[in-house]
């Protein structure tokens, strides 16, 4: 099966102007390699790496598990919640694509952000949702956790944080 057909099965297509195809012209400059860093001042740098707690990295990736959660089968509610997460985090929404599965009513999808993404996969029959929240720059991904907690009323929330790009 070709990659194009695989994308169609996921509910996506690659035709210009389709609802799921978007292009963006973005210039991204990363900090120069160590041997050339002495020629670039911090003020000249145009990357989106951040520094926190004395550590420089590309962005924060939160792996979030919601257990015994509610309303995980409501597609419109999941979309509204993802939009609220984006707003709370101070991020920029580019596109949301969600899919509703039958017969269990699970929802899978992604909110594509200028700062990266939020993905969600739900198993309403188990009250479980798995989310990835990855954001770079000045976005505040931890703010999304409280939005998720209020929206889905889970009995338990597990959050793991990974700082991506520390080795760059």
C-alpha positions in Angstrom: 0.0 0.0 0.0 1.4 3.4 -0.9 1.9 6.1 1.7 -0.8 8.2 0.0 -3.3 5.4 0.4 -2.3 5.0 4.1 -2.9 8.7 4.7 -6.4 8.4 3.1 -7.2 5.6 5.5 -6.3 8.0 8.3 -8.8 10.5 7.0 -6.2 12.7 5.4 -5.4 13.6 1.9 -2.6 15.4 0.2 -4.5 17.4 -2.4 -3.9 21.2 -2.5 -6.8 23.1 -0.9 -8.1 20.1 1.1 -9.3 20.7 4.6 -6.4 18.7 6.1 -3.6 20.0 3.9 -1.9 23.2 4.9 1.4 24.8 4.0 3.3 27.3 5.9 6.4 29.3 5.0 8.5 29.6 8.1 12.1 30.5 8.5 13.8 28.8 11.4 17.4 29.4 12.4 19.0 27.4 15.0 22.0 28.5 17.0 25.3 28.0 15.2 27.5 24.9 15.9 29.9 25.3 18.8 32.9 26.2 16.7 31.0 29.3 15.3 29.2 30.3 18.5 31.9 32.8 19.4 30.8 34.9 16.4 27.1 35.1 17.4 25.9 37.1 20.3 22.8 35.9 22.2 21.0 39.0 20.8 21.6 37.8 17.2 20.2 34.3 17.9 16.9 33.6 16.2 16.1 30.2 17.4 13.2 29.1 19.7 15.3 27.2 22.2 14.6 28.2 25.8 16.6 28.3 29.0 15.2 27.2 32.3 16.9 26.1 35.5 20.3 26.6 33.9 19.4 24.2 31.1 19.0 25.0 27.3 16.5 22.9 25.3 14.1 23.0 22.4 10.9 22.5 24.2 8.9 20.8 26.9 7.2 17.5 26.1 4.5 16.4 28.5 3.3 12.8 28.5 -0.1 12.8 30.2 -2.3 9.9 31.3 -5.9 10.6 32.5 -7.5 7.7 34.4 -11.2 7.2 35.3 -11.9 10.3 33.2 -15.3 11.4 31.8 -16.6 12.8 28.4 -13.9 11.1 26.4 -16.3 10.0 23.7 -17.7 13.5 22.9 -15.8 14.7 19.8 -17.0 18.3 20.0 -16.1 18.5 23.7 -12.6 17.1 23.1 -12.1 19.7 20.3 -13.3 22.5 22.6 -11.0 21.2 25.4 -7.9 21.1 23.0 -8.7 24.7 22.0 -8.8 25.7 25.7 -5.5 24.0 26.3 -3.9 26.0 23.4 -5.3 29.2 24.8 -4.2 28.5 28.4 -0.7 27.6 27.2 -0.3 30.8 25.2 0.3 28.8 22.0 -0.8 29.4 18.4 -3.3 26.9 16.9 -2.7 26.1 13.2 -5.1 23.2 12.7 -7.1 20.5 14.5 -7.8 17.1 13.1 -9.9 14.6 15.1 -11.4 11.2 14.3 -14.3 9.5 16.2 -14.1 5.7 16.3 -16.9 3.3 16.6 -18.2 1.3 18.3 -16.4 2.4 21.5 -16.6 6.2 20.7 -12.9 6.8 21.2 -11.4 10.0 19.8 -7.9 10.3 18.3 -6.3 13.4 16.9 -4.0 16.3 17.0 -3.9 20.0 17.4 -1.0 21.3 15.3 0.6 24.4 16.8 3.1 26.9 15.6 5.0 25.7 18.8 4.5 22.0 18.0 1.4 19.9 18.9 -1.1 18.4 21.3 -2.2 14.8 20.5 -5.0 12.8 22.2 -6.2 9.2 22.1 -9.1 8.2 24.2 -10.6 4.9 25.4 -13.9 5.9 26.9 -14.9 2.3 27.7 -11.9 2.3 30.1 -12.1 6.0 31.2 -8.5 6.4 29.9 -6.9 9.2 27.7 -3.3 9.4 26.6 -2.1 12.9 25.6 1.2 14.4 24.3 1.7 18.1 24.8 4.9 19.3 23.1 5.6 23.0 23.0 8.7 25.2 22.4 9.4 28.9 22.8 7.5 30.9 25.4 4.4 28.5 25.4 3.4 27.1 28.8 2.5 23.5 28.3 1.9 22.8 32.0 -1.1 25.1 31.9 -2.8 22.5 29.6 -2.7 19.9 32.5 -5.1 22.0 34.6 -7.5 22.5 31.6 -7.5 18.7 31.1 -8.1 18.1 34.7 -11.1 20.4 34.9 -12.6 19.2 31.5 -12.4 15.5 32.0 -12.6 15.1 35.8 -10.1 12.2 36.0 -9.6 10.4 39.3 -5.9 10.3 38.5 -3.5 12.2 36.4 0.0 11.1 35.6 2.4 13.7 34.0 5.9 13.0 32.8 8.1 15.8 31.5 10.9 15.5 28.9 13.0 18.4 27.9 13.6 17.9 24.2 16.8 18.9 22.4 19.1 19.2 25.4 21.8 17.5 23.4 21.7 20.0 20.5 
